[in-house]
Amino acid sequence: DSHPVGAAIAWPSDATPAGYALMQGQSFDKSAYPLLAIAYPSGIIPDMRGWTIKGKPASGRAVLSQEMDGNKAHGHTARAQDTDLGTKSTSSFDYGTKSTNTTGNHTHQFGGYI
């Protein structure tokens, strides 16, 4: 096998391969799995559900520790009128006929304009 014991690997199937375990926070017998105990001396496989695998942190945070406050609140803005879309032309184009009823009659604001 090319993966070190205890390494988290991405697997594209619901079926766990023989000899592997899902990382769901379960405990294991350290005497039955001594190599796994080297990676996880607590005897507990980390629960990786909902987590993303990252490299070793440069911040000094411990390996396998939770990264707190990594996704701060922020906003994005965009203005279509500031974008040069170039010039496009065509000799003819049949847009056809489209219609709708007025049940949902409303407007959408885009870039400060209605």
FIKOLZA-1660 file (N, C-alpha, C; in steps of 0.1 Angstrom, whole numbers, plus 5000, padded with zeros to 4 digits):
% residues 114
   i   px   py   pz ch aa at
   1 5008 4988 5000  A  D  N
   1 5000 5000 5000  A  D CA
   1 5009 5012 5000  A  D  C
   2 5005 5023 4993  A  S  N
   2 5013 5035 4991  A  S CA
   2 5010 5046 5001  A  S  C
   3 5000 5044 5010  A  H  N
   3 4996 5054 5020  A  H CA
   3 5001 5050 5034  A  H  C
   4 5007 5059 5041  A  P  N
   4 5011 5056 5055  A  P CA
   4 4999 5053 5063  A  P  C
   5 5000 5044 5073  A  V  N
   5 4989 5040 5082  A  V CA
   5 4984 5053 5089  A  V  C
   6 4971 5055 5089  A  G  N
   6 4966 5067 5096  A  G CA
   6 4964 5079 5087  A  G  C
   7 4969 5078 5075  A  A  N
   7 4967 5090 5066  A  A CA
   7 4953 5091 5061  A  A  C
   8 4948 5103 5061  A  A  N
   8 4935 5105 5055  A  A CA
   8 4936 5106 5040  A  A  C
   9 4927 5098 5033  A  I  N
   9 4927 5098 5019  A  I CA
   9 4913 5100 5013  A  I  C
  10 4912 5107 5002  A  A  N
  10 4899 5108 4996  A  A CA
  10 4895 5095 4989  A  A  C
  11 4883 5091 4990  A  W  N
  11 4878 5079 4984  A  W CA
  11 4865 5081 4977  A  W  C
  12 4864 5078 4964  A  P  N
  12 4852 5082 4956  A  P CA
  12 4841 5071 4957  A  P  C
  13 4838 5065 4968  A  S  N
  13 4828 5055 4969  A  S CA
  13 4823 5054 4983  A  S  C
  14 4811 5049 4984  A  D  N
  14 4805 5047 4998  A  D CA
  14 4810 5034 5004  A  D  C
  15 4816 5025 4996  A  A  N
  15 4821 5013 5001  A  A CA
  15 4836 5015 5005  A  A  C
  16 4838 5012 5018  A  T  N
  16 4852 5014 5024  A  T CA
  16 4860 5002 5020  A  T  C
  17 4872 5004 5014  A  P  N
  17 4881 4993 5010  A  P CA
  17 4885 4984 5022  A  P  C
  18 4888 4971 5020  A  A  N
  18 4892 4963 5031  A  A CA
  18 4905 4968 5037  A  A  C
  19 4906 4968 5050  A  G  N
  19 4918 4972 5057  A  G CA
  19 4918 4987 5060  A  G  C
  20 4908 4994 5056  A  Y  N
  20 4907 5009 5058  A  Y CA
  20 4895 5011 5067  A  Y  C
  21 4894 5023 5073  A  A  N
  21 4883 5027 5082  A  A CA
  21 4879 5041 5078  A  A  C
  22 4866 5043 5080  A  L  N
  22 4861 5057 5078  A  L CA
  22 4866 5065 5090  A  L  C
  23 4868 5078 5088  A  M  N
  23 4873 5087 5098  A  M CA
  23 4860 5094 5104  A  M  C
  24 4854 5087 5114  A  Q  N
  24 4842 5092 5120  A  Q CA
  24 4842 5093 5135  A  Q  C
  25 4854 5095 5140  A  G  N
  25 4856 5097 5155  A  G CA
  25 4855 5085 5163  A  G  C
  26 4857 5073 5157  A  Q  N
  26 4855 5061 5165  A  Q CA
  26 4868 5057 5172  A  Q  C
  27 4867 5050 5183  A  S  N
  27 4879 5045 5190  A  S CA
  27 4883 5032 5183  A  S  C
  28 4896 5028 5186  A  F  N
  28 4901 5016 5181  A  F CA
  28 4910 5010 5191  A  F  C
  29 4913 4997 5190  A  D  N
  29 4921 4989 5200  A  D CA
  29 4936 4992 5196  A  D  C
  30 4943 5000 5205  A  K  N
  30 4957 5003 5202  A  K CA
  30 4966 4991 5201  A  K  C
  31 4963 4981 5209  A  S  N
  31 4972 4969 5209  A  S CA
  31 4969 4961 5196  A  S  C
  32 4957 4961 5191  A  A  N
  32 4954 4954 5178  A  A CA
  32 4959 4962 5166  A  A  C
  33 4960 4975 5167  A  Y  N
  33 4965 4983 5156  A  Y CA
  33 4976 4992 5161  A  Y  C
  34 4988 4987 5164  A  P  N
  34 4999 4995 5169  A  P CA
  34 5004 5006 5159  A  P  C
  35 5004 5003 5146  A  L  N
  35 5008 5014 5137  A  L CA
  35 4998 5025 5136  A  L  C
  36 4986 5022 5137  A  L  N
  36 4975 5033 5138  A  L CA
  36 4977 5041 5151  A  L  C
  37 4980 5034 5162  A  A  N
  37 4982 5041 5174  A  A CA
  37 4994 5051 5174  A  A  C
  38 5003 5048 5165  A  I  N
  38 5014 5058 5164  A  I CA
  38 5009 5071 5158  A  I  C
  39 5000 5070 5148  A  A  N
  39 4994 5082 5142  A  A CA
  39 4984 5088 5152  A  A  C
  40 4976 5080 5159  A  Y  N
  40 4966 5085 5168  A  Y CA
  40 4967 5079 5182  A  Y  C
  41 4977 5084 5190  A  P  N
  41 4980 5078 5203  A  P CA
  41 4968 5078 5213  A  P  C
  42 4958 5086 5210  A  S  N
  42 4946 5087 5219  A  S CA
  42 4937 5074 5217  A  S  C
  43 4940 5067 5206  A  G  N
  43 4931 5055 5203  A  G CA
  43 4918 5059 5197  A  G  C
  44 4917 5072 5192  A  I  N
  44 4905 5076 5185  A  I CA
  44 4909 5082 5172  A  I  C
  45 4902 5077 5161  A  I  N
  45 4904 5081 5148  A  I CA
  45 4896 5095 5147  A  I  C
  46 4902 5105 5141  A  P  N
  46 4895 5118 5140  A  P CA
  46 4883 5117 5132  A  P  C
  47 4873 5125 5136  A  D  N
  47 4860 5126 5128  A  D CA
  47 4862 5137 5117  A  D  C
  48 4864 5132 5105  A  M  N
  48 4866 5142 5094  A  M CA
  48 4854 5146 5086  A  M  C
  49 4842 5142 5091  A  R  N
  49 4830 5145 5084  A  R CA
  49 4828 5161 5085  A  R  C
  50 4826 5166 5073  A  G  N
  50 4824 5181 5072  A  G CA
  50 4837 5189 5073  A  G  C
  51 4849 5182 5072  A  W  N
  51 4862 5189 5073  A  W CA
  51 4869 5188 5060  A  W  C
  52 4878 5197 5058  A  T  N
  52 4887 5197 5046  A  T CA
  52 4901 5193 5050  A  T  C
  53 4908 5185 5043  A  I  N
  53 4922 5181 5046  A  I CA
  53 4931 5193 5041  A  I  C
  54 4939 5197 5049  A  K  N
  54 4949 5208 5046  A  K CA
  54 4963 5204 5050  A  K  C
  55 4972 5211 5044  A  G  N
  55 4986 5209 5048  A  G CA
  55 4989 5214 5062  A  G  C
  56 5002 5211 5066  A  K  N
  56 5006 5216 5080  A  K CA
  56 5005 5231 5081  A  K  C
  57 4999 5236 5091  A  P  N
  57 4997 5250 5093  A  P CA
  57 5010 5257 5096  A  P  C
  58 5012 5269 5089  A  A  N
  58 5023 5277 5092  A  A CA
  58 5021 5286 5104  A  A  C
  59 5009 5287 5109  A  S  N
  59 5006 5296 5120  A  S CA
  59 5011 5291 5133  A  S  C
  60 5016 5279 5134  A  G  N
  60 5020 5274 5147  A  G CA
  60 5009 5265 5153  A  G  C
  61 4997 5265 5147  A  R  N
  61 4986 5257 5152  A  R CA
  61 4990 5242 5151  A  R  C
  62 4986 5234 5160  A  A  N
  62 4990 5220 5160  A  A CA
  62 4984 5212 5148  A  A  C
  63 4992 5202 5144  A  V  N
  63 4987 5193 5133  A  V CA
  63 4974 5186 5138  A  V  C
  64 4964 5185 5129  A  L  N
  64 4951 5179 5132  A  L CA
  64 4942 5188 5141  A  L  C
  65 4946 5200 5144  A  S  N
  65 4938 5209 5153  A  S CA
  65 4928 5216 5144  A  S  C
  66 4918 5221 5150  A  Q  N
  66 4907 5228 5143  A  Q CA
  66 4912 5242 5140  A  Q  C
  67 4910 5247 5127  A  E  N
  67 4913 5260 5123  A  E CA
  67 4901 5269 5126  A  E  C
  68 4902 5278 5136  A  M  N
  68 4891 5286 5140  A  M CA
  68 4891 5299 5132  A  M  C
  69 4879 5304 5130  A  D  N
  69 4877 5317 5124  A  D CA
  69 4884 5319 5110  A  D  C
  70 4885 5308 5103  A  G  N
  70 4893 5309 5090  A  G CA
  70 4884 5315 5079  A  G  C
  71 4871 5316 5080  A  N  N
  71 4863 5321 5070  A  N CA
  71 4855 5333 5076  A  N  C
  72 4861 5344 5076  A  K  N
  72 4855 5356 5082  A  K CA
  72 4844 5362 5072  A  K  C
  73 4835 5368 5078  A  A  N
  73 4824 5375 5071  A  A CA
  73 4830 5385 5061  A  A  C
  74 4825 5385 5049  A  H  N
  74 4830 5394 5039  A  H CA
  74 4820 5396 5028  A  H  C
  75 4822 5406 5020  A  G  N
  75 4813 5408 5009  A  G CA
  75 4820 5409 4996  A  G  C
  76 4812 5408 4985  A  H  N
  76 4818 5409 4972  A  H CA
  76 4809 5420 4964  A  H  C
  77 4815 5427 4956  A  T  N
  77 4807 5436 4947  A  T CA
  77 4812 5434 4933  A  T  C
  78 4803 5437 4924  A  A  N
  78 4806 5436 4909  A  A CA
  78 4796 5446 4902  A  A  C
  79 4801 5452 4892  A  R  N
  79 4793 5461 4884  A  R CA
  79 4795 5458 4869  A  R  C
  80 4784 5453 4863  A  A  N
  80 4785 5449 4849  A  A CA
  80 4788 5461 4840  A  A  C
  81 4784 5473 4844  A  Q  N
  81 4786 5485 4835  A  Q CA
  81 4801 5488 4835  A  Q  C
  82 4809 5483 4844  A  D  N
  82 4823 5486 4844  A  D CA
  82 4831 5475 4836  A  D  C
  83 4824 5466 4831  A  T  N
  83 4831 5455 4824  A  T CA
  83 4831 5457 4809  A  T  C
  84 4842 5456 4802  A  D  N
  84 4842 5458 4787  A  D CA
  84 4839 5444 4781  A  D  C
  85 4827 5442 4776  A  L  N
  85 4823 5430 4770  A  L CA
  85 4827 5429 4755  A  L  C
  86 4833 5440 4750  A  G  N
  86 4836 5440 4736  A  G CA
  86 4824 5443 4728  A  G  C
  87 4826 5442 4715  A  T  N
  87 4815 5445 4706  A  T CA
  87 4811 5432 4698  A  T  C
  88 4799 5429 4699  A  K  N
  88 4794 5417 4691  A  K CA
  88 4783 5421 4682  A  K  C
  89 4783 5416 4670  A  S  N
  89 4772 5419 4660  A  S CA
  89 4768 5406 4653  A  S  C
  90 4756 5407 4648  A  T  N
  90 4751 5396 4640  A  T CA
  90 4742 5402 4629  A  T  C
  91 4741 5395 4618  A  S  N
  91 4733 5400 4607  A  S CA
  91 4718 5398 4610  A  S  C
  92 4715 5387 4617  A  S  N
  92 4701 5384 4620  A  S CA
  92 4700 5373 4631  A  S  C
  93 4690 5375 4639  A  F  N
  93 4688 5364 4649  A  F CA
  93 4673 5364 4653  A  F  C
  94 4667 5353 4653  A  D  N
  94 4653 5352 4656  A  D CA
  94 4651 5349 4671  A  D  C
  95 4647 5359 4678  A  Y  N
  95 4645 5357 4693  A  Y CA
  95 4632 5349 4696  A  Y  C
  96 4624 5348 4686  A  G  N
  96 4611 5341 4688  A  G CA
  96 4602 5350 4697  A  G  C
  97 4591 5344 4702  A  T  N
  97 4581 5351 4710  A  T CA
  97 4581 5344 4723  A  T  C
  98 4582 5352 4734  A  K  N
  98 4581 5347 4747  A  K CA
  98 4571 5355 4754  A  K  C
  99 4563 5348 4763  A  S  N
  99 4553 5355 4771  A  S CA
  99 4552 5349 4784  A  S  C
 100 4546 5357 4793  A  T  N
 100 4543 5352 4807  A  T CA
 100 4531 5360 4812  A  T  C
 101 4525 5355 4823  A  N  N
 101 4514 5362 4829  A  N CA
 101 4519 5372 4839  A  N  C
 102 4510 5380 4845  A  T  N
 102 4514 5391 4854  A  T CA
 102 4513 5386 4869  A  T  C
 103 4510 5373 4871  A  T  N
 103 4509 5369 4885  A  T CA
 103 4521 5372 4893  A  T  C
 104 4533 5370 4888  A  G  N
 104 4545 5373 4895  A  G CA
 104 4551 5386 4892  A  G  C
 105 4543 5396 4888  A  N  N
 105 4548 5409 4883  A  N CA
 105 4556 5416 4894  A  N  C
 106 4569 5417 4891  A  H  N
 106 4579 5423 4901  A  H CA
 106 4591 5427 4893  A  H  C
 107 4600 5434 4900  A  T  N
 107 4613 5438 4894  A  T CA
 107 4624 5432 4902  A  T  C
 108 4636 5432 4896  A  H  N
 108 4648 5427 4902  A  H CA
 108 4658 5439 4902  A  H  C
 109 4665 5442 4913  A  Q  N
 109 4675 5452 4913  A  Q CA
 109 4688 5446 4909  A  Q  C
 110 4696 5453 4901  A  F  N
 110 4709 5448 4896  A  F CA
 110 4718 5460 4896  A  F  C
 111 4729 5460 4903  A  G  N
 111 4739 5470 4903  A  G CA
 111 4734 5484 4906  A  G  C
 112 4723 5485 4915  A  G  N
 112 4718 5498 4919  A  G CA
 112 4707 5503 4909  A  G  C
 113 4704 5495 4899  A  Y  N
 113 4694 5500 4890  A  Y CA
 113 4682 5490 4890  A  Y  C
 114 4670 5495 4888  A  I  N
 114 4658 5487 4887  A  I CA
 114 4653 5485 4873  A  I  C
% end
